[in-house]
């Protein structure tokens, strides 16, 4: 069971990127999916999450109005559209999954490898 994230890169402030995370080896049926990030010298922090149905989403205050999470259950993939990027968004972004919404937001069970996003000023 793997979560494979991709889409990171270098972008100028104000630009956009879209991250993708595909799950393999398991359908993660019923799982909430989401993203955490870790900036240099800082602890990992919650970014965004979405329920299995896609009917409920949650965002960190720092990204509200700029980031949008979505999912395609047929492709077992979750997306993070990041707009109006700021230098403080620079971090390694990790895709995550958990069967429970509460722990999805705080301590998700499944972690993928990270993808680096660098925003230049």
Residue, then its C-alpha position, 0 to 999 in steps of 0.5 A: x500500500x503506497x501513497x505516491x505524491x507528485x507535482x512539486x517544484x519551484x514557482x514564483x510567489x503568486x504562482x500556482x501548482x497542483x499536487x497529486x497523490x495516487x494510492x496503489x495497492x489498496x483502494x482506501x475505500x472509505x478513507x479520508x485523504x489529505x495533505x500535511x507539510x513540513x517547512x525547514x526547521x518546523x514541525x509538520x502541520x495540517x494543510x487540507x483534508x477531504x472526506x471519502x464522499x468529497x462532501x466535507x473539506x477542511x483547511x488550515x487557516x493559512x491556506x484558506x481561500x488559496x488552496x483547494x483539495x479534491x479527489x477522484x475515487x475512480x482513480x484513487x487520487x487526491x489533488x491539491x490545487x495551490x494558488x497565490x503561493x507565498x514563500x512561507x508555503x515552501x515545504x515538503x508536502x505529504x499526502x496522507x490517509x485515515x479511515x477516521x475524520x478526527x485522526x485525519x486532521x491530527x494524526x493520520x495513519x497512512x503517510x506517503x513520501x513527500x514532494x518539495x514545493x519551493x516558492x521564491x520571492 
